[in-house]
Amino acid sequence: MRYINNRAHFTIAEIQREFKISRATAIRDINEIQAMGFPLTTELGRGGGYHVLQNQYLPATRFTPDELKAIFISFIASKNSQLPYLQNRRSITEKLIGIASQTQQDELIELNNILLFENTNPGNPNLLELDDAAPAELNQLISLAVRDKHLRMTYEQSLGWPQLLDVFLLHIFNSNAQWLVEVYDFDTDEFRYLPVDMLRDSAISERKMNWSEQEILSEKRNRARESNLVVKLDTTGIQRFKRMHPPGIILYLTGMFQSSGMFNVQLDVTDVETLSYYADWLLFLGKGVEFERIPEELRVILEERLILWKKR
């Protein structure tokens, strides 16, 4: 590429002589360079060859010192976060350091020694814990979803009892150190949150979708508006929400400087275990919690919890 980049015009014969390769090899290499986006035009006939379109190719990427620090710090912050494609981290880091000057390299190495984030092992910051690798299915799931979000999944909630699901994937996210996938289940007409480590053999579905993507998203918004639990939070509640919250709940910030917020969720009032969990979690959010809407069944459990706390 450097040879081509330094010439406005060249021929196949010149490439053959320069690199001592056959005509077929020269043509193949030039085709590969064009496929990478290098701007070449072809002129046929005597005196023809290849022309480089001047000022059409991008210059080499250059980062400012602060930009390089920002990228490197993001790598440090997510070192022990069960990221997908974790096996590529080392090679990317080496390339990132490789484009830095010696002074910048020294600064980046020192940053790695100074900065410790929540998931870092303080005894050995460079040590990756045994559970740092993301679930085996995650990479495959991401690769499929960027092509088509209508998927067939095998969900194995209990070992030896697989369940085949026809779903539309909405989001893949990490909550409380666990990877989850949010899907619309066509068979049950439900929006569900499934642990990625319980999924097996995901593939693009061959079934025809009953709803379009727009219809699915519209249905999700409609169900959110009908939520039976609507909660307002103060600053303390917002901070505690960020520390821990059930999967799939979105916090909407409503006040200046993130001073207030609210969320809504539809609870199954017949699910006593879920109601009990939400009661404990809502108490954890603090005294600044205000309810715009709350199921009576959940209110009763909360009152019982408060009476027990007062007796202690």
C-alpha positions in Angstrom: 0.0 0.0 0.0 2.9 2.4 0.7 4.2 1.7 -2.8 0.8 2.6 -4.4 0.3 5.5 -2.1 3.5 7.2 -3.4 2.4 7.0 -7.0 -0.3 8.7 -9.0 -0.2 5.9 -11.7 1.1 2.4 -11.9 0.7 -0.8 -14.0 0.5 -4.5 -13.3 3.9 -5.0 -14.9 5.5 -2.5 -12.6 4.0 -4.3 -9.6 5.3 -7.6 -10.9 8.8 -6.2 -11.3 8.9 -4.4 -8.0 7.7 -7.3 -5.9 8.8 -10.2 -8.1 5.4 -11.8 -8.3 3.2 -13.3 -11.0 0.5 -11.3 -12.9 -2.2 -13.3 -11.2 -0.8 -12.6 -7.7 -0.4 -8.9 -8.5 -4.1 -8.6 -9.7 -5.3 -10.5 -6.6 -3.3 -8.2 -4.3 -4.6 -5.0 -6.0 -8.2 -6.3 -5.8 -7.7 -6.9 -2.0 -6.4 -3.4 -1.6 -9.4 -2.0 -3.4 -11.7 -4.0 -1.2 -10.2 -2.3 1.8 -11.4 1.0 0.5 -8.2 2.3 -1.2 -9.4 4.7 -4.0 -8.1 3.3 -7.3 -9.5 3.7 -10.9 -8.7 1.5 -13.8 -7.8 2.7 -17.3 -7.9 0.0 -20.1 -5.8 -0.2 -23.3 -2.2 0.7 -24.2 -0.7 3.1 -21.6 -3.4 2.2 -19.2 -3.1 0.9 -15.7 -4.3 2.1 -12.3 -4.7 5.7 -11.0 -4.8 6.7 -7.4 -7.6 9.3 -6.7 -5.7 12.1 -5.1 -7.0 13.5 -1.8 -9.7 10.8 -1.7 -8.2 8.5 1.0 -8.3 9.2 4.7 -5.1 10.3 6.5 -3.7 8.1 9.2 -5.7 8.4 12.5 -4.0 10.5 15.1 -5.1 10.9 18.7 -4.4 13.8 21.0 -2.8 12.9 24.3 -6.2 13.4 26.1 -8.1 11.3 23.5 -5.6 8.5 24.0 -6.0 8.7 27.7 -9.8 8.6 27.4 -9.7 5.4 25.3 -7.1 3.7 27.5 -9.0 4.6 30.7 -12.2 3.1 29.3 -10.3 -0.1 28.8 -9.0 0.0 32.4 -12.5 0.7 33.8 -14.0 -2.3 32.0 -11.2 -4.7 32.7 -13.2 -7.1 34.9 -16.7 -6.6 33.5 -17.4 -9.8 31.7 -17.3 -8.0 28.3 -18.0 -9.9 25.0 -15.0 -10.6 22.8 -12.8 -10.4 25.9 -10.1 -12.5 24.1 -9.4 -9.5 21.8 -8.7 -7.1 24.7 -4.9 -7.8 24.9 -4.3 -7.3 21.1 -6.3 -4.1 21.1 -4.5 -2.7 24.1 -1.1 -3.6 22.5 -2.1 -1.8 19.2 -3.4 1.2 21.2 -0.1 1.5 23.1 1.8 0.9 19.8 0.5 4.1 18.2 1.5 6.3 21.2 4.8 8.1 21.5 7.3 6.9 24.2 6.2 9.7 26.5 2.5 8.8 26.0 3.3 5.1 26.6 4.9 6.0 29.9 1.9 8.0 30.9 -0.5 5.2 30.0 1.4 2.7 32.0 1.4 5.0 35.0 -2.3 5.5 34.6 -2.8 1.8 34.8 -0.8 1.8 38.1 -2.7 4.7 39.6 -6.4 4.1 38.6 -8.4 1.4 40.3 -12.0 0.9 39.4 -14.8 -1.1 41.2 -14.1 -4.4 39.5 -10.3 -4.3 39.7 -8.5 -6.7 41.9 -6.5 -4.4 44.2 -4.0 -7.1 45.1 -3.1 -7.6 41.5 -4.7 -5.0 39.1 -3.5 -6.9 36.0 -5.1 -10.1 37.1 -8.3 -11.2 35.3 -10.6 -13.1 37.7 -11.8 -16.6 36.7 -15.4 -15.3 36.2 -14.3 -12.3 34.0 -15.2 -14.1 30.8 -18.8 -13.4 29.5 -21.2 -16.3 29.0 -20.2 -18.5 26.0 -23.4 -17.7 24.2 -23.0 -13.9 24.3 -20.6 -13.5 21.4 -22.8 -15.7 19.2 -25.9 -13.8 20.2 -24.4 -10.5 19.4 -23.2 -11.7 16.0 -26.7 -12.9 15.1 -28.6 -9.9 16.4 -26.7 -7.4 14.3 -27.9 -9.4 11.2 -31.4 -10.2 12.3 -33.2 -9.7 15.6 -35.9 -12.4 15.0 -34.3 -15.4 16.6 -34.9 -19.0 17.7 -33.4 -19.7 21.1 -33.1 -22.7 23.3 -33.8 -21.6 26.9 -32.6 -24.0 29.6 -33.9 -22.6 32.9 -33.5 -26.0 34.5 -30.7 -28.4 33.6 -32.1 -31.0 31.2 -35.3 -29.1 30.4 -34.7 -27.1 27.3 -37.5 -24.8 25.9 -37.5 -23.6 22.3 -38.4 -20.0 22.0 -39.4 -17.8 19.0 -38.4 -14.3 19.9 -37.7 -10.8 18.8 -34.5 -9.4 20.5 -34.8 -5.9 21.9 -31.7 -5.4 24.0 -28.7 -7.2 25.5 -27.5 -5.7 28.7 -25.5 -6.2 31.8 -27.3 -5.8 35.2 -25.8 -6.6 38.6 -22.9 -8.5 37.0 -25.2 -10.7 34.9 -25.8 -10.6 31.1 -29.5 -10.5 30.2 -31.4 -10.4 27.0 -34.7 -8.6 26.6 -37.0 -10.3 24.1 -40.6 -10.3 23.0 -41.8 -13.9 23.1 -44.1 -14.5 20.1 -45.6 -17.7 21.6 -46.6 -16.3 25.0 -47.1 -12.6 23.9 -44.8 -11.5 26.7 -41.8 -9.2 27.1 -39.2 -11.3 29.0 -35.7 -11.0 30.5 -33.6 -14.1 30.0 -30.1 -14.8 31.5 -27.7 -15.3 28.6 -25.9 -18.1 30.4 -29.2 -20.1 30.2 -29.4 -19.8 26.4 -28.3 -22.5 24.0 -27.9 -22.8 20.2 -29.4 -19.4 19.2 -30.0 -19.0 15.5 -31.9 -16.7 13.1 -35.5 -17.8 13.1 -37.1 -19.2 9.9 -40.6 -18.5 11.0 -42.6 -15.5 9.7 -42.9 -12.7 12.3 -46.4 -12.1 13.5 -45.6 -8.4 14.2 -43.2 -5.9 12.7 -40.5 -4.4 14.8 -42.4 -1.1 14.9 -45.5 -2.9 16.2 -43.5 -4.7 18.9 -41.9 -1.4 20.1 -45.3 0.3 20.1 -46.8 -2.5 22.1 -44.0 -2.2 24.7 -44.7 1.5 25.1 -48.4 0.9 25.5 -47.8 -1.7 28.2 -45.4 0.7 30.0 -48.1 3.4 30.1 -50.4 0.9 31.8 -47.8 0.0 34.5 -49.3 -0.6 38.0 -46.2 0.6 39.8 -45.0 4.2 39.2 -42.4 5.6 41.6 -40.7 8.9 42.1 -37.2 9.1 43.6 -35.1 11.8 45.2 -31.3 12.1 45.0 -30.6 9.3 47.5 -33.1 7.0 45.7 -31.4 7.7 42.3 -28.0 6.8 43.7 -29.3 3.6 45.3 -31.2 2.7 42.1 -28.0 2.9 40.1 -26.3 0.6 42.6 -29.0 -2.1 42.3 -32.2 -2.5 40.4 -34.2 -5.2 38.8 -33.4 -5.8 35.1 -35.3 -3.9 32.4 -36.4 -0.9 34.5 -35.5 2.4 33.0 -34.9 5.4 35.3 -36.1 8.7 33.8 -34.3 11.7 35.3 -36.8 14.6 35.8 -35.0 17.2 37.9 -32.0 19.5 37.3 -28.6 18.0 38.1 -30.2 14.5 38.4 -32.0 15.6 41.6 -35.2 13.6 40.9 -36.4 10.8 38.7 -39.1 8.2 38.2 -39.6 4.7 36.8 -42.6 2.5 36.1 -43.1 -1.3 35.8 -46.0 -3.7 35.4 -46.0 -6.3 38.2 -47.8 -9.6 38.3 -49.7 -9.2 41.6 -50.2 -13.0 41.8 -46.4 -13.6 42.0 -45.8 -13.3 45.8 -42.0 -13.9 45.5 -41.6 -11.0 43.0 -43.8 -8.7 45.2 -41.7 -9.6 48.2 -38.5 -8.8 46.3 -39.8 -5.4 45.2 -41.0 -4.5 48.7 -37.4 -5.1 50.0 -35.9 -3.2 47.1 -38.2 -0.2 47.5 -37.3 0.1 51.1 -33.7 0.0 50.2 -34.2 3.0 47.9 -34.8 5.1 51.0 -37.3 7.4 52.6 -37.6 9.7 49.6 -39.6 7.2 47.6 -43.0 8.5 46.5 -45.7 6.3 44.9 -47.9 7.7 42.1 -49.3 4.3 41.5 -48.8 1.0 43.5 -50.7 -2.3 43.6 -52.6 -2.9 46.8 -51.0 -6.3 47.2 -47.5 -4.6 47.2 -48.7 -1.9 49.5 -49.8 -4.5 52.1 -46.4 -6.2 52.0 -44.6 -2.9 52.4 -46.7 -1.9 55.4 -46.0 -5.3 57.0 -42.2 -4.8 56.5 -42.4 -1.4 58.1 -44.2 -2.7 61.2 -41.6 -5.4 61.7 -38.8 -2.8 61.4 -40.4 -0.6 64.0 -40.6 -3.5 66.4 -36.9 -4.2 66.2 
